Amino acid sequence: MSEQMCDTIAAIATPNAPGGIGILRISGESAIIIAERMFFQKETINWSRWNGYSMHYGVIADKLSAGNERIDEAICLVFRSPKSYTGEDVVEFSCHGGQLILRRVLRLALAAGARLAAPGEFTRRAFLNGRINLAEAEAVMRLIQAQTEDAARAATATLGGTLSRAIDEVRTLLIRQAAQISAWMDYPEDEPTDLLELRPKQISANLAAAHQKLHDLMQKSDAAVPLLDGVETVLIGKPNVGKSTLMNLLAGFERSIVTEFAGTTRDTVTEAVHLGSLPLRLTDTAGIHAAQNPIERLGVERSHAAAASAALLLLLLDASQPLTEEDETLLTTCNPARTILLCNKADLGQAFDLAPLRTRFTHVIPFSAATGLGLEALTQAIEALLGTGDVSPWEALLSTERQRGCAADALTALDAAIQAHAEGFPLDAVAVCIEDAIQALYALTGERATEAIVDEVFATFCVGK
Ligand code: GDP
């Protein structure tokens, strides 16, 4: 155990704002002793008789102050090692949620022998004590930061072990294969080898199975990105086609100004909205057209920039009027692979034929931002275009760049193993590649992650978590 791990740490675990309840968390070997120095009841407390998962009402007081100053009434929760969040003895004080009170309670804990916890240090201890692995620690952070229900579901699933189990399954397959090869290579040449059968076809099949599982995991995870992190989406179309009306419909409130006058939206406006379960970061652009006035021109330039970087473009056409030259320009500049055509104002009729557009764009939807006609079709089109339709947040998913990087390393090593085996390289060369893949998977779950990587993961955490 490192010297740092021997310290008992303390931090305020609730947000830095007034609230009904505020929690001070203490973890480490001396957690109970420190609690004893600051928490009192009418009767003398026999701390050794307090079990883990028990809860006690009492008073937090400053013994060193004149008159033993009472700071707050509190509930003390006791967790005994190893059955706690960190795996150590943990005491939590639920106090009144005033910042001043909480800071005084924290100072008392520090004066009683605790050290102020670093960001993420409680979770880091849970990781170092083997309570959770590194991917699960990352899920804790993603759960705290989740902005959508699916992002929270995915983090909960990872915390429940879906990803760890999927990785473990591939790793076990590879470890067995590597062990078999190594036993074969170590086998004395003059002994009969019929006890140990090593079939090249079986090796190929095992490597292919591991490769397939990892490949599927990466593909599913890529498809889940929009679901978990949101999709950069840009509304484009000539002025007055109904972009702001659509923005307001999806935002559920008047986010953009709607008038019958063209060119009202002079700048880009961005809002997080939901379409079904899909989180979109929706940007309403100034209508892309040949603007005269310099302010409008600036707005149009920003629109071009937003459209160029967006994952999804919703191009609005005015269904009630014949297509114009401006529409045609937009139709030729928008990439069909990431564009959905909305023939808006369909409630006023359909003035042009949709068939020729359907030969150029997969998704052409009669739509009305005024009545909501076509919203269901739009949701389905987005799911189809982004490939999110059959992704579930409850299945095993890679959710951070670090995890994706490790899985990609493992896949590269497996590719090399498969190739070496196919080309008839000696088995020890194949075994080296398999070992690389195993190491990359250990790095993913953190068993073999370097100190620097572990530091980087926990650096993004907040104090108290
Ligand atoms: P923008 O310039 O593209 O943002 O267009 P706006 O959203 O400001 O809409 C321009 C005008 O078209 C406003 O008077 C809207 O009320 C009207 N409008 C927008 N969408 C529809 C629609 O689907 N049907 C009808 N009938 N009018 C619409």
Boltz pocket constraint, residues with backbone or C-beta under 6 A from the ligand:
constraints:
  - pocket:
      binder: B
      contacts: [[A, 237], [A, 238], [A, 239], [A, 240], [A, 241], [A, 242], [A, 243], [A, 244], [A, 245], [A, 246], [A, 257], [A, 258], [A, 259], [A, 260], [A, 261], [A, 262], [A, 263], [A, 264], [A, 265], [A, 285], [A, 287], [A, 344], [A, 345], [A, 346], [A, 347], [A, 348], [A, 367], [A, 368], [A, 369], [A, 370], [A, 371]]
      max_distance: 6.0
